Amino acid sequence: MSQCTATTLKSTRCKNKAIEEKLCRVHLKEITVKPMAVKKPSVKKEKESRGCVEQFEGHYVTSGRKSPAFPANECHGRVMEGRDGLMWVSKPASNGVYRWFKY
């Protein structure tokens, strides 16, 4: 055998290679090769768009929030007054997700 010997036929790669090349038939009778598991592609759930509408639940209503109570991802490029009285603009952060920055 090229890479595998009769004693190292424990890995699936070596077993499959030995079967393909029809090597070591004596030892292959003892070995059972399990089929490789196929992963199903993950399905991402899409979030429902709320639009650029004021929110009245979640982290939008906490007492420490100074920025507007609007989702920044839905209000691209808009300038709004925040809860602290200052103006805020929705801009993309370094990761591409929009967030509120002081104007």
Phi, psi and omega per residue, in radians:
M1 nan 2.556 -3.061
S2 -1.259 -1.109 -3.111
Q3 -1.796 -0.476 -3.040
C4 -1.844 2.511 3.017
T5 -1.939 3.001 -3.103
A6 -1.077 -0.496 -3.120
T7 -1.474 -0.293 -3.096
T8 -1.894 0.494 3.128
L9 -1.482 0.521 -3.103
K10 -1.479 -0.559 -3.111
S11 -1.370 2.627 -3.108
T12 -1.119 -0.645 -3.136
R13 -1.078 -0.774 -3.134
C14 -1.184 -0.661 3.128
K15 -1.111 -0.811 -3.124
N16 -1.125 -0.696 3.116
K17 -1.124 -0.722 3.135
A18 -1.136 -0.661 3.133
I19 -1.189 -0.763 -3.137
E20 -1.075 -0.732 -3.084
E21 -1.539 -0.002 3.140
K22 0.940 0.831 -3.134
L23 -1.753 2.703 2.979
C24 0.895 0.951 -3.069
R25 -1.055 -0.508 3.139
V26 -1.116 -0.786 -3.102
H27 -1.388 -0.453 -3.126
L28 -1.213 -0.376 3.100
K29 -1.144 -0.542 -3.129
E30 -1.428 -0.362 -3.012
I31 -1.634 2.342 3.007
T32 -1.968 2.234 -3.120
V33 -1.721 2.145 3.109
K34 -1.514 2.450 3.111
P35 -1.164 2.541 -3.136
M36 -1.215 2.412 3.113
A37 -1.310 2.372 3.136
V38 -1.748 2.181 3.133
K39 -1.378 2.386 3.064
K40 -1.425 2.471 3.119
P41 -1.147 2.441 -3.118
S42 -1.320 2.479 3.141
V43 -1.850 2.084 3.127
K44 -1.538 2.344 3.082
K45 -1.424 2.318 3.109
E46 -1.479 2.358 3.098
K47 -1.325 2.508 3.125
E48 -1.303 2.281 -3.113
S49 -1.266 2.260 3.131
R50 -1.630 -0.337 -3.076
G51 1.418 3.054 -3.139
C52 -1.492 1.247 -3.078
V53 -2.193 2.489 -3.141
E54 -1.052 2.388 -3.097
Q55 -1.807 2.524 -3.104
F56 -2.135 0.381 3.124
E57 -2.602 2.925 3.105
G58 1.289 -2.594 -3.075
H59 -1.301 -0.094 3.135
Y60 -1.274 -0.348 -3.063
V61 -1.918 0.150 3.133
T62 -1.169 2.645 -3.063
S63 -1.220 -0.401 -3.110
G64 -1.522 -0.068 -3.092
R65 -1.354 2.170 3.135
K66 -1.732 -0.473 -3.101
S67 -1.349 2.973 -3.124
P68 -1.078 2.736 -3.135
A69 -1.542 0.727 3.133
F70 -2.124 2.532 3.078
P71 -1.232 2.156 -3.084
A72 -1.147 -0.549 3.135
N73 -1.156 -0.427 -3.125
E74 -1.628 -0.292 -3.074
C75 -1.982 1.016 -3.078
H76 -1.027 2.155 3.020
G77 1.296 0.056 -3.113
R78 -1.426 2.608 3.076
V79 -1.941 2.184 -3.110
M80 -2.396 2.780 3.088
E81 -1.462 2.306 3.141
G82 -1.539 -3.122 -3.135
R83 -1.269 -0.258 3.109
D84 -1.612 0.044 3.117
G85 1.561 -0.158 3.124
L86 -1.555 2.857 3.123
M87 -1.583 2.452 -3.100
W88 -2.233 2.547 3.104
V89 -2.139 2.477 3.115
S90 -1.569 1.960 -3.124
K91 -2.266 2.729 3.096
P92 -1.277 2.379 3.051
A93 -1.398 -3.094 -3.086
S94 -1.106 -0.439 3.138
N95 -1.596 0.041 3.082
G96 1.645 -0.152 3.136
V97 -1.530 2.347 -3.114
Y98 -1.308 2.518 3.064
R99 -2.613 2.930 -3.095
W100 -1.507 2.298 3.056
F101 -2.171 2.560 3.097
K102 -1.125 2.420 -3.060
Y103 -1.572 nan nan
